[in-house]
Amino acid sequence: MNRPILPAAVHLAIALLGAVAVAAPAWGQRFGEEISIVEIEIPVQVLRGGDPVAGLTAGDFEVFDDGEPREIVSFRVVDLTPAGSVIGGAEAGAGGQAVTAVEREGRTLLVLFDFLFSRPHYLERSLAGIREMVTGQLHSADRVGIAYLTGSGAQLALGFTGDRGEIDTALDAVGAILDRRPREARELLAALAPGASAAGDRETEAEASRSDVARLTDRFGAAAAVTMLGGAGVTGDDSAFSVAFDPGAAALAAGSSDPSMDPSLDQVGYTEPEQLGASLAAAGRTSAIRTLGLEIGRLATLLRDVPGQRQLLYLSEGFSSNVLNNFASGDRALVLRYLETMFEALRRGGWTLHAIDVGGVPDPFSRGGFDADALHYMANETGGQLYENFNRVQEATALLVARTSLTYVLTIRPGELPSDGRLHRLEVRLTEPGGIRTRLLHRSGYYAPKPASRKNPLERQMDTVDLLLGERQIDGLGARLLAGSLPPAGGLVPVPVVIEVPGRPLLGDRDTGRLELEIQLFAVDEREGVQDLWLRTLQLDLGAVGDTVARGGLRILAGLALPPGDYRLRALVSDPATGRVSLTTSPYTVTADGGGLLPLAPVVIDRSGDWLELVALPSGPGGAPAEALAFGPTFVVPPVSPQVVEWQGLEFLVVTPAGEELELSGRLLDSEGRPVAPPEAVVFVDRLASRNGTLLRHLGRAATAELPPGSYRLEVSASAPAGASRATRSLDFEVRADG
């Protein structure tokens, strides 16, 4: 059904607000990603009579950027038609570049049930249609996520997956909420949480051992996974540490360990349709629309890195458009502002909103529901479409799937852009118009990067995570890393990590007051996925510890739990008060045996008292360093680049597996690998078992009084009886002159 979007006066108001749909900048072969402004990807659907038009090439399109023609620098076709037909062969793109004409890049479809503006019996009817869409209409490359919106916020019931069983479970949970069965809903949502494994799951041991953040990375992208887990509250054993993340992000955490924290389960589960409608009316339209705009905007921002064609399927009756048409109402300007905030987040995240009016064909014998003009407005402003007058939602989804099954992806280069957040309008045309019945659906603009001062907390948080996942190095605070690994625990290898920050650049001119630091540690694998993370906010009273920090600095013992593999350990230390940061990388390989006879390289014990040493280990496998590095009543927090005064000697700790009768030996070498001291210069003076009995800690000393200042290496070997096995690990250190 064709309809005017809104009256002309409303068109003018929206135009003044710059409310147009956009295509976000692209990177690689992902749709709508705001990472780089070097290239802009524009997904385009060409419809004739509602059906996709096949067989088009780059030469059939022209693109205008703020009215200026742009060259199409690359072109590809994403074909998800049921037959999987090939649309031509390889062809030459703009500039003579050869391109692959057809790709299998599935849609990323987020199904959002709107409890806020819909009556439950209509949403219950829509469940059957979504089930049929999942089982019989989608392409095998498509991925589906399930979410619902209430007055308490947006909740992700399921991350993006092609697993039909998990999708069915998420839909069952939504059905349980609508049928007023909150206990069953909680159980179903808990079964979908990361780390949950129902009986009969056929998970491999490697998959079962992966951390929650790795699982979420697969579903949402690394930045969203980290943000969701950070917002859900990553806590440590030390009360001085806490998480400094926007608590609003926690409402979007698909991996919340306690789904019962969602108050909407009880609110919706025990509310009759008439009561729900009355409460919405009493609450005021602007309040509910504000929740709608903010929560969908948060979803779009959080999920901006999800790969694939991003389609948001919004199931709702919609709010009344009277509030937009009533120029005498003071609410109208507020509503437009809330909606524009949502539209901008959707556009920047590369999401297209398609609305399905779950009310279906109006029933002349019942009281009228909300009109669908607002739904049409929301879909149109993001490049999507409205599907209305369908009592069988599966008929609407069939049209949606067909219309989005063939996408032409055009790429342009806009040149340098200032970071002013300005909207740049796009227009895509066919070089030979296909007639009045031909329509081109595309996002009609892109944004320049937004200045940091205009970004909301969630956007800044996502940007920080993107920075951490990149390659950039920043040395504003001089932070450094030291990592080791221990025997596997629970299928994962514990990795102790020391984060060291020198005192002088940390303090600057401050010697009193409070120092706050935000510290974030990520383990990024070879596929650029996050396998584990450690996040803390630290507050120091300089009146109490400032002298110690000034003499040396700050050392923090953190812990990760990782499967075997090659990683980049990325640590960000930031001082919000001054804006200074350090962002450093340390390559590290985790082996399956956890290091064998010598799991941990020798670490130096610093008894100078010149450094403030803190321990903030997580629970679980990542907390295992507490067993390895606890010696007596204190923890060993080793220096990253150890130095000793020549007459003091070197005191160090070596860890071996318990139950092994091993012979330990050591020697000192110069920078060329030549021995510089007799064997008796290295001795082992004490041994202590760990509390759980799995490790032995050996205290050693090396005499350095005869060594001139310079660089040296301590080499420690462990040998099994009769030479059955042997392991050698080393430690580099500096000898400096006294004074």
TINUTOR-944074 format. One record per residue (C-alpha): residue in one letter; y negated, z negated, x. Coordinates in steps of 0.02 Angstrom, whole numbers, padded with zeros to 5 digits, always signed. Layout:
N
AYZX
...
//
This chain:
739
M+00000+00000+00000
N-00171+00049+00071
R-00317-00068+00042
P-00490-00097+00114
I-00481-00236+00242
L-00631-00333+00180
P-00800-00291+00102
A-00923-00199+00211
A-01030-00353+00239
V-00882-00443+00314
H-00847-00291+00424
L-01022-00308+00492
A-01002-00494+00527
I-00839-00465+00618
A-00913-00323+00718
L-01053-00436+00776
L-00921-00558+00838
G-00835-00419+00935
A-00673-00440+00836
V-00568-00290+00886
A-00389-00277+00943
V-00359-00257+01129
A-00230-00210+01258
A-00222-00336+01398
P-00211-00281+01580
A-00038-00234+01641
W+00068-00271+01793
G+00228-00180+01837
Q+00318-00130+01677
R+00271-00276+01566
F+00163-00258+01413
G-00006-00340+01397
E-00006-00457+01546
E-00171-00529+01607
I-00135-00532+01794
S-00232-00386+01865
I-00373-00274+01808
V-00319-00138+01928
E-00222-00050+01789
I-00223-00063+01599
E-00066-00026+01499
I-00091+00036+01321
P+00065+00038+01211
V+00043+00168+01074
Q+00147+00205+00919
V+00119+00374+00837
L+00170+00380+00654
R+00176+00525+00533
G+00210+00474+00355
G+00264+00304+00420
D+00396+00376+00540
P+00382+00381+00730
V+00335+00547+00808
A+00450+00591+00954
G+00436+00714+01098
L+00255+00682+01152
T+00202+00690+01335
A+00057+00623+01436
G-00037+00785+01404
D-00036+00751+01217
F-00149+00598+01236
E-00326+00561+01291
V-00401+00389+01319
F-00583+00334+01306
D-00645+00171+01384
D-00810+00116+01305
G-00832+00299+01258
E-00797+00364+01434
P-00641+00472+01462
R-00511+00395+01576
E-00370+00479+01672
I-00194+00430+01619
V-00121+00383+01788
S+00055+00348+01726
F+00154+00373+01568
R+00321+00315+01502
V+00418+00310+01339
V+00509+00158+01273
D+00642+00219+01151
L+00732+00090+01045
T+00787+00206+00905
P+00962+00166+00839
A+01034+00330+00902
G+00959+00301+01074
S+00912+00485+01084
V+00831+00546+01243
I+00659+00617+01218
G+00654+00756+01345
G+00692+00732+01529
A+00587+00679+01677
E+00413+00746+01665
A+00255+00751+01769
G+00127+00620+01727
A-00058+00628+01763
G-00093+00673+01942
G+00074+00761+01958
Q+00172+00598+01968
A+00352+00609+01911
V+00394+00481+01777
T+00552+00429+01687
A+00529+00487+01509
V+00636+00355+01423
E+00659+00170+01460
R+00757+00033+01374
E+00627-00105+01368
G+00665-00215+01220
R+00543-00292+01099
T+00500-00475+01116
L+00490-00532+00935
L+00424-00704+00888
V+00465-00747+00707
L+00337-00874+00645
F+00368-00963+00479
D+00203-01025+00408
F+00232-01189+00314
L+00044-01215+00311
F-00001-01076+00188
S+00166-01040+00105
R+00270-01120-00029
P+00444-01171+00033
H+00545-01071-00095
Y+00463-00910-00033
L+00504-00952+00147
E+00683-00994+00097
R+00697-00820+00021
S+00632-00742+00181
L+00769-00825+00287
A+00901-00706+00221
G+00793-00557+00268
I+00767-00619+00446
R+00954-00649+00466
E+00988-00469+00413
M+00854-00406+00532
V+00936-00498+00677
T+01114-00443+00639
G+01088-00265+00582
Q+00917-00194+00624
L+00867-00241+00802
H+00911-00151+00963
S+01028-00238+01086
A+00884-00248+01212
D+00773-00347+01091
R+00747-00534+01109
V+00699-00652+00968
G+00611-00820+00965
I+00592-00934+00814
A+00440-01043+00778
Y+00360-01130+00630
L+00183-01187+00591
T+00137-01345+00498
G-00014-01457+00485
S+00055-01547+00639
G+00048-01390+00745
A+00157-01247+00803
Q+00336-01286+00854
L+00451-01170+00952
A+00626-01195+00884
L+00703-01065+00999
G+00650-00972+01154
F+00672-00784+01168
T+00854-00734+01173
G+00975-00600+01116
D+01109-00730+01078
R+01142-00708+00892
G+01227-00878+00881
E+01074-00969+00947
I+00960-00871+00832
D+01069-00918+00683
T+01060-01101+00734
A+00870-01095+00743
L+00862-01013+00572
D+00980-01145+00505
A+00859-01277+00570
V+00714-01195+00478
G+00821-01188+00322
A+00865-01372+00339
I+00681-01418+00347
L+00643-01314+00193
D+00792-01390+00099
R+00730-01566+00138
R+00872-01607+00260
P+00772-01672+00410
R+00918-01760+00495
E+01018-01599+00502
A+00864-01506+00563
R+00843-01630+00707
E+01024-01609+00758
L+01012-01419+00757
L+00850-01419+00857
A+00923-01541+00982
A+01070-01423+01009
L+00947-01285+01057
A+00852-01390+01184
P+00870-01340+01368
G+01016-01430+01447
A+01105-01457+01280
S+01282-01388+01278
A+01380-01389+01117
A+01568-01405+01118
G+01654-01240+01149
D+01510-01161+01246
R+01575-01036+01373
E+01449-01075+01508
T+01493-01044+01688
E+01478-01192+01806
A+01330-01109+01892
E+01238-01086+01727
A+01277-01262+01671
S+01203-01331+01830
R+01035-01245+01813
S+00883-01351+01778
D+00785-01351+01616
V+00640-01260+01698
A+00755-01119+01756
R+00823-01098+01580
L+00648-01097+01506
T+00592-00973+01639
D+00723-00850+01576
R+00657-00869+01397
F+00470-00879+01419
G+00421-00832+01597
A+00391-00952+01740
A+00213-01002+01696
A+00255-01046+01517
A+00411-01141+01569
V+00314-01248+01692
T+00174-01277+01568
M+00292-01330+01430
L+00389-01451+01539
G+00229-01517+01614
G+00151-01543+01443
A+00308-01629+01381
G+00281-01766+01508
V+00365-01760+01677
T+00365-01939+01738
G+00413-02027+01898
D+00480-02197+01947
D+00314-02257+02016
S+00190-02317+01886
A+00046-02253+01993
F+00095-02076+01947
S+00068-01986+01783
V+00054-01809+01717
A-00121-01739+01694
F-00081-01598+01573
D-00154-01554+01405
P-00048-01651+01279
G-00076-01512+01153
A+00042-01404+01255
A+00180-01529+01219
A+00179-01478+01038
L+00237-01306+01094
A+00377-01367+01206
A+00536-01280+01157
G+00631-01398+01270
S+00572-01562+01196
S+00713-01685+01224
D+00677-01773+01060
P+00651-01649+00917
S+00625-01794+00797
M+00452-01813+00874
D+00398-01668+00764
P+00321-01757+00612
S+00331-01598+00508
L+00519-01624+00486
D+00485-01771+00372
Q+00320-01706+00303
V+00389-01540+00243
G+00565-01602+00209
Y+00511-01724+00075
T+00364-01632-00004
E+00385-01536-00166
P+00297-01366-00178
E+00170-01430-00304
Q+00127-01579-00194
L+00111-01469-00042
G-00010-01353-00131
A-00113-01500-00193
S-00123-01580-00021
L-00180-01416+00057
A-00316-01398-00073
A-00374-01576-00045
A-00378-01556+00143
G-00500-01412+00132
R-00477-01231+00179
T-00572-01237+00342
S-00465-01378+00412
A-00304-01284+00379
I-00374-01120+00446
R-00434-01212+00601
T-00256-01273+00631
L-00192-01096+00603
G-00313-01020+00729
L-00293-01152+00864
E-00103-01163+00857
I-00067-00976+00852
G-00195-00958+00993
R-00101-01088+01095
L+00063-00999+01065
A-00010-00833+01122
T-00086-00911+01279
L+00072-01006+01323
L+00181-00851+01301
R+00065-00727+01388
D+00192-00691+01527
V+00340-00650+01414
P+00404-00475+01457
G+00431-00334+01332
Q+00337-00268+01181
R+00263-00427+01109
Q+00272-00428+00921
L+00228-00583+00819
L+00308-00574+00646
Y+00203-00690+00538
L+00291-00743+00376
S+00162-00815+00256
E+00074-00803+00090
G-00091-00809+00185
F-00250-00901+00145
S-00372-00845+00012
S-00497-00717+00074
N-00629-00793-00042
V-00688-00902+00101
L-00729-00745+00200
N-00815-00658+00056
N-00921-00806+00001
F-01084-00789+00098
A-01156-00940+00010
S-01024-01053+00087
G-01059-01144+00249
D-00874-01135+00290
R-00873-00948+00316
A-00950-00948+00492
L-00829-01084+00548
V-00679-00988+00481
L-00733-00829+00571
R-00752-00927+00732
Y-00578-01004+00716
L-00500-00836+00680
E-00591-00748+00822
T-00526-00880+00942
M-00350-00840+00883
F-00378-00652+00894
E-00443-00664+01072
A-00292-00766+01127
L-00173-00641+01047
R-00261-00493+01127
R-00269-00571+01299
G-00086-00616+01287
G-00038-00440+01233
W+00029-00494+01062
T+00025-00385+00907
L+00032-00483+00743
H+00126-00405+00598
A+00111-00500+00433
I+00241-00505+00295
D+00180-00573+00129
V+00328-00684+00081
G+00261-00698-00098
G+00328-00524-00133
V+00290-00436-00296
P+00177-00547-00403
D+00267-00627-00551
P+00162-00604-00709
F+00244-00756-00790
S+00198-00881-00653
R+00033-00940-00585
G-00039-00820-00456
G-00022-00860-00272
F-00141-00823-00128
D-00198-00644-00107
A-00142-00543+00045
D-00313-00481+00101
A-00322-00614+00237
L-00149-00564+00301
H-00204-00383+00310
Y-00360-00435+00404
M-00260-00537+00531
A-00136-00396+00564
N-00269-00262+00575
E-00373-00359+00702
T-00226-00366+00823
G-00164-00188+00802
G-00025-00235+00681
Q+00016-00198+00500
L+00037-00291+00337
Y+00200-00278+00239
E+00177-00334+00058
N+00260-00318-00112
F+00434-00342-00039
N+00542-00471-00126
R+00678-00427+00000
V+00604-00464+00170
Q+00740-00361+00255
E+00662-00205+00181
A+00496-00249+00263
T+00578-00288+00430
A+00673-00124+00425
L+00506-00032+00415
L+00434-00139+00555
V+00583-00108+00670
A+00579+00079+00636
R+00391+00094+00667
T+00399-00001+00832
S+00557+00084+00896
L+00465+00220+00991
T+00319+00173+01103
Y+00217+00280+01223
V+00145+00173+01362
L-00013+00247+01439
T-00090+00173+01597
I-00271+00193+01652
R-00375+00123+01796
P-00544+00055+01740
G-00614+00021+01913
E-00700-00140+01968
L-00751-00259+01830
P-00859-00416+01839
S-00777-00579+01784
D-00884-00595+01630
G-00747-00596+01497
R-00828-00447+01411
L-00732-00342+01287
H-00708-00158+01332
R-00664-00045+01187
L-00523+00082+01197
E-00489+00234+01092
V-00331+00339+01103
R-00326+00513+01027
L-00204+00657+01018
T-00268+00812+01105
E-00208+00911+00954
P-00231+00807+00796
G-00071+00791+00698
G-00151+00797+00526
I-00215+00670+00403
R-00045+00586+00387
T-00034+00550+00575
R-00086+00376+00633
L-00101+00304+00807
L-00071+00117+00819
H-00132+00037+00979
R-00234-00109+01039
S-00411-00048+01045
G-00485-00139+01193
Y-00460-00250+01344
Y-00552-00399+01415
A-00626-00420+01587
P-00570-00582+01671
K-00646-00734+01589
P-00755-00849+01697
A-00671-01015+01737
S-00809-01109+01646
R-00761-01025+01482
K-00574-01056+01492
N-00490-01190+01389
P-00375-01320+01470
L-00216-01225+01428
E-00286-01064+01503
R-00336-01154+01661
Q-00165-01234+01672
M-00078-01066+01652
D-00192-00991+01785
T-00146-01132+01903
V+00038-01098+01879
D+00011-00911+01906
L-00078-00955+02069
L+00067-01065+02122
L+00192-00927+02088
G+00096-00801+02193
E+00079-00775+02380
R-00095-00841+02413
Q-00123-00979+02542
I-00271-01100+02534
D-00305-01230+02669
G-00447-01333+02600
L-00359-01500+02624
G-00234-01461+02763
A-00078-01506+02661
R+00092-01474+02741
L+00274-01481+02685
L+00439-01544+02756
A+00602-01513+02661
G+00785-01556+02683
S+00945-01550+02580
L+01086-01672+02539
P+01264-01659+02472
P+01273-01584+02297
A+01257-01701+02148
G+01297-01646+01971
G+01312-01463+02022
L+01140-01460+02105
V+01084-01494+02283
P+00955-01634+02300
V+00808-01577+02407
P+00690-01712+02473
V+00515-01645+02507
V+00375-01733+02600
I+00198-01679+02555
E+00077-01731+02692
V-00113-01726+02678
P-00224-01777+02827
G-00351-01912+02788
R-00516-01842+02854
P-00524-01682+02749
L-00457-01782+02602
L-00591-01916+02606
G-00741-01815+02664
D-00892-01930+02654
R-00809-02052+02533
D-00752-02224+02588
T-00761-02319+02423
G-00724-02287+02240
R-00574-02196+02169
L-00488-02040+02236
E-00390-01934+02113
L-00269-01798+02169
E-00166-01676+02068
I-00006-01627+02158
Q+00114-01489+02100
L+00272-01434+02190
F+00373-01281+02135
A+00537-01205+02197
V+00524-01016+02170
D+00683-00915+02191
E+00708-00736+02249
R+00685-00670+02071
E+00514-00756+02063
G+00585-00882+01940
V+00549-01068+01947
Q+00709-01167+01975
D+00632-01340+01980
L+00462-01425+01989
W+00380-01592+02027
L+00210-01635+01953
R+00104-01791+01977
T-00074-01856+01965
L-00117-01988+02096
Q-00261-02112+02088
L-00306-02213+02243
D-00424-02361+02258
L-00513-02323+02421
G-00573-02502+02434
A-00391-02555+02454
V-00311-02409+02548
G-00459-02308+02614
D-00445-02374+02792
T-00261-02325+02803
V-00295-02151+02734
A-00441-02129+02855
R-00332-02172+03006
G-00195-02049+02963
G-00183-01983+02786
L-00064-01978+02640
R+00124-01943+02637
I+00220-01926+02474
L+00409-01915+02459
A+00455-01801+02314
G+00622-01732+02257
L+00691-01570+02185
A+00866-01522+02125
L+00915-01341+02160
P+01066-01225+02154
P+01110-01140+02320
G+00994-00998+02367
D+00837-00946+02458
Y+00671-01019+02398
R+00486-01028+02426
L+00428-01207+02406
R+00248-01197+02345
A+00138-01352+02343
L-00036-01365+02268
V-00142-01518+02309
S-00311-01521+02222
D-00457-01642+02217
P-00540-01616+02045
A-00697-01710+02098
T-00739-01591+02240
G-00643-01436+02189
R-00556-01427+02359
V-00373-01374+02360
S-00229-01338+02475
L-00095-01214+02425
T+00045-01197+02550
T+00217-01116+02560
S+00374-01168+02652
P+00528-01053+02649
Y+00687-01151+02624
T+00873-01109+02605
V+00988-01221+02504
T+01172-01207+02553
A+01320-01243+02440
D+01391-01378+02556
G+01227-01473+02564
G+01226-01467+02754
G+01407-01516+02791
L+01429-01654+02920
L+01241-01668+02945
P+01164-01642+02772
L+00989-01686+02830
A+00904-01639+02992
P+00850-01793+03093
V+00688-01869+03027
V+00565-01976+03123
I+00527-02154+03069
D+00341-02185+03086
R+00304-02371+03103
S+00122-02350+03155
G+00053-02400+02986
D-00078-02264+03003
W-00021-02168+02848
L-00014-02216+02665
E+00166-02182+02613
L+00213-02161+02430
V+00381-02125+02348
A+00387-02039+02179
L+00563-01975+02153
P+00623-01908+01985
S+00779-01969+01898
G+00937-01865+01909
P+00996-01762+02059
G+00819-01739+02124
G+00809-01927+02147
A+00954-01931+02270
P+00838-01940+02423
A+00811-02121+02375
E+00990-02154+02433
A+00972-02054+02593
L+00800-02113+02649
A+00805-02296+02595
F+00834-02400+02752
G+00829-02585+02719
P+00695-02638+02594
T+00584-02485+02623
F+00594-02296+02613
V+00579-02180+02760
V+00439-02055+02725
P+00447-01948+02881
P+00299-01856+02959
V+00295-01668+02942
S+00243-01639+03124
P+00295-01797+03217
Q+00201-01859+03370
V+00246-02006+03481
V+00155-02094+03621
E+00252-02067+03782
W+00293-02251+03813
Q+00342-02290+03632
G+00495-02180+03618
L+00561-02089+03465
E+00643-02182+03321
F+00739-02072+03200
L+00862-02071+03055
V+01020-01965+03039
V+01121-01949+02877
T+01309-01912+02870
P+01437-01913+02727
A+01528-02077+02701
G+01717-02079+02732
E+01703-01966+02885
E+01746-02037+03056
L+01616-01944+03155
E+01556-01954+03333
L+01367-01936+03350
S+01279-01879+03507
G+01104-01822+03549
R+01000-01745+03686
L+00819-01703+03723
L+00765-01524+03761
D+00602-01445+03815
S+00517-01301+03726
E+00629-01178+03821
G+00789-01265+03765
R+00827-01348+03932
P+00888-01529+03942
V+00750-01646+04004
A+00835-01817+04000
P+01008-01891+04035
P+01129-01914+03887
E+01098-02102+03882
A+00916-02068+03835
V+00975-02045+03654
V+01070-02190+03574
F+01122-02243+03399
V+01087-02427+03367
D+01127-02461+03184
R+01221-02392+03033
L+01198-02429+02848
A+01293-02364+02696
S+01200-02304+02543
R+01208-02406+02384
N+01321-02280+02298
G+01434-02270+02451
T+01420-02080+02473
L+01310-02075+02629
L+01291-02163+02795
R+01120-02184+02875
H+01115-02197+03065
L+00965-02267+03158
G+00936-02187+03327
R+00814-02202+03471
A+00764-02080+03608
A+00674-02135+03767
T+00521-02029+03804
A+00434-02133+03940
E+00483-02010+04075
L+00424-01857+03978
P+00253-01782+04013
P+00146-01739+03859
G+00206-01580+03773
S+00325-01507+03645
Y+00508-01561+03638
R+00663-01550+03530
L+00790-01684+03483
E+00961-01608+03454
V+01093-01713+03363
S+01277-01665+03347
A+01414-01736+03235
S+01596-01705+03280
A+01753-01740+03179
P+01908-01811+03268
A+01998-01690+03385
G+01854-01568+03366
A+01910-01512+03192
S+01729-01477+03144
R+01559-01496+03220
A+01379-01485+03158
T+01214-01484+03252
R+01039-01512+03183
S+00873-01525+03275
L+00700-01600+03262
D+00541-01539+03348
F+00411-01666+03402
E+00261-01691+03516
V+00238-01818+03654
R+00057-01865+03681
A-00027-01972+03812
D-00077-02149+03766
G-00259-02157+03712
//
